[in-house]
């Protein structure tokens, strides 16, 4: 049940049942809120892409410092690919 829906539907007198149009209205608002959240986080990620990129890359390189060079080179190639795609 959505958070903005009342538990007591005394004024409607339908016993808490929603019509098909009511369900579509709820779905529409859920889709709008989800889309808005995705848009906000996408904008924030776009604004802070360099910080996110450096944090993730440095974290991955620090985790693999004692491991084989093959894995590190794979991570560097992945990071370079991400960098090229963001241009």
N, C-alpha and C positions, 0 to 999 in steps of 0.2 A: 504494500500500500504506500503511495507517495506520502511524503512528510507533510505536504500542504493540504492534505485531504482530512476533513473532519471525521472523527470517529462516530459522532452521533449525527445521523441524518434525519432528525425529527422533522425538519421543515419540508423535506422532500416527500416523506411518507412512503418511500419505496423499499424500505428495509435495508438500505445500504447498497443496493445494486446500482450499477452504472449502465447507462445506455451505450450503444456502439459509438455514438458521436462523442459521448463523455470519455470513453477510452481513447478515441482518436485525439481528443483535445489534450489528455494527459500525455500521450505519446509525443505529440507535437512539442509540448513544453519540455519534456525530457530530452528530446533531440536538440532543441534550441539551447538548453543549458549545457549539454555535452559538447555541442559545436562551439559554443562560446568559450568553454573551458579549454578546449583544444586550441582555439585561436589565440587565447591569452598566453598559454604556455608556448605556442609556436613563436609568437612575437618575442617573448622573453628569451627563448633559446636563440633566436636570430640576433637579438641585441647583445647577448652575452656569449656568442659562439666562440670567441677566442679564449675566454676564461674557461669555458666548459671543455674545449678542445685541449688546452694545456693541462688542465686538472686531470682529465681522463688519460691523456698520453703519458704524463709524468707518473701517474699512479701505476699504469701498466708497465712502464719501463722499470720502475722501482721494484715491482713485484717479480720481475723476470731477471733481475741483476745477477743472480747466482746460477742461472740456468743456461742452457745451450744457446749458442749464437744464432742457430737456425730459427728458433722461436722468436728471438728478439728481432731478427731481420724481417720475419713475417709480420710482426706487430708494426715495425717501422713502415713497411710497404702498405699496410692497412691504413696507417695514419696519413701517409702521403696521398693515398687514394681519397680519403675523406677530405683532405685539404684541397685537392684538385677539384673535387665535386662541389665544394663550397665557394668556389670563385665565381 
